[in-house]
Amino acid sequence: MPAIFELLYREYCRARLAEMRKQLLIATERAQALDADHHPADRGDDDKTDIHRQPDYRAPH
């Protein structure tokens, strides 16, 4: 009887470990996809900002 429990426990552990590995692979793929979508700023981005514009002090409509 203890051999059956040991066999079941090993199978449970194997399946659980496979599931954890699968989750890690999914998390890694998501992180890589996010990194691919993100582009680092370059010097050209500085020219696109509106910091040199004067603020608009008019009352909102």
C-alpha positions as CSV (number, residue, x, y, z in Angstrom):
1,M,0.0,0.0,0.0
2,P,2.7,2.6,0.8
3,A,4.2,1.9,-2.7
4,I,0.9,3.1,-4.3
5,F,1.0,6.3,-2.3
6,E,4.6,6.9,-3.2
7,L,3.8,6.4,-6.9
8,L,0.8,8.8,-6.7
9,Y,2.8,11.4,-4.8
10,R,5.6,11.2,-7.4
11,E,3.2,11.6,-10.2
12,Y,1.5,14.5,-8.5
13,C,4.9,16.2,-7.9
14,R,5.9,15.6,-11.6
15,A,2.6,17.1,-12.8
16,R,2.9,20.1,-10.5
17,L,6.5,20.8,-11.5
18,A,5.5,20.6,-15.2
19,E,2.7,23.1,-14.5
20,M,5.1,25.5,-12.7
21,R,7.5,25.3,-15.6
22,K,4.7,26.1,-18.0
23,Q,3.7,29.2,-16.0
24,L,7.3,30.4,-15.9
25,L,7.6,30.0,-19.7
26,I,4.4,32.0,-20.1
27,A,5.6,34.7,-17.8
28,T,8.9,34.9,-19.6
29,E,7.2,35.1,-23.0
30,R,5.0,38.0,-21.7
31,A,8.0,39.9,-20.4
32,Q,9.8,39.5,-23.7
33,A,6.7,40.7,-25.6
34,L,6.5,43.8,-23.4
35,D,10.2,44.5,-23.9
36,A,9.7,44.2,-27.7
37,D,6.9,46.7,-27.6
38,H,8.9,49.2,-25.5
39,H,11.3,51.4,-27.4
40,P,14.0,53.3,-25.5
41,A,14.0,57.1,-25.8
42,D,16.4,58.7,-28.1
43,R,17.6,62.2,-28.5
44,G,14.9,62.9,-31.1
45,D,12.3,62.5,-28.4
46,D,13.6,65.5,-26.6
47,D,12.5,67.8,-29.5
48,K,9.0,66.5,-29.3
49,T,8.2,67.7,-25.8
50,D,6.2,70.8,-25.1
51,I,8.3,72.2,-22.3
52,H,9.1,75.4,-24.1
53,R,5.5,76.3,-24.6
54,Q,4.0,78.9,-22.3
55,P,1.2,77.6,-20.0
56,D,-2.3,78.6,-20.8
57,Y,-3.8,80.5,-17.8
58,R,-7.3,81.0,-19.2
59,A,-10.2,79.7,-17.3
60,P,-11.7,76.4,-18.5
61,H,-15.0,76.6,-20.4
